[in-house]
Amino acid sequence: MKHSQECFFYAFRMAADVFVFIVRWAACYCLKGEVMLKETRLISSYYEWKDRKKKERFQAKWEYV
């Protein structure tokens, strides 16, 4: 009886470790995706800002001529 209980607890512990591993992996995967999405937004907003500044300089150049 004692041996079967030890096997059960060992199997339960392994299952719990696997579950924790999967949850941590999923959390890291989701956070990485969120960070990449924020980086993409930041980069695209930077290029939008850069293009807008370039257009403003171009328009200002023609206003002074």
N, C-alpha and C positions, 0 to 999 in steps of 0.2 A: 504494500500500500504506500509506504513512504517513497519508494522508488518511482512509482507512477505520479505521485504528487510533485516530485522534483522534476520529472520530465515535463509535466504540465506547466509548471512555473517557468522552466527554462524555455519552452516553446512560446509561452505567453510573453516572456521578456524579449525574445527575439522578434516576435510580431510587433511589440511595442517599439522596439528600436527601428524596425523597418518603417513603421508608420511615421515616427518622428523624422526619419531621414527623408521620406517622401514629402512630408509637410514642409520641411526646411528647404528642400530642393525646389518645390513649387513656389514658396515665398521668394526665394532668391531669383527664380526665373521671372516671376511677376514684377519684382522690384527692378530687375535689370531692364525689362521691357518698359517700365514706367520711366526709368532714368533715360533710356535711349529715346523715348518719345519726347521727354523734356529737352534733351539735347537737340533733337531734330527741330523742335519748335524754336529753340534758342538760335540755332544756326540759320533757319529760314527767316526768323525775324531780323537777324543781323544783316542778311543779304537784302531783305526788303528795305531796311533802314539805309543801307549803303546805296542801293539803287535810287531811293528817294533823295538822298543827299546829292548824288551825281546829277539827277534831273534838276534839282534846285540850283546847283552850280551852273549847269548848262543854261538854264533860263536866266539866271542872273548875269551871265556873260553876255547874252544877247540883249538884255535890257540896257546895259551900259554902252553898247555899240551904237 
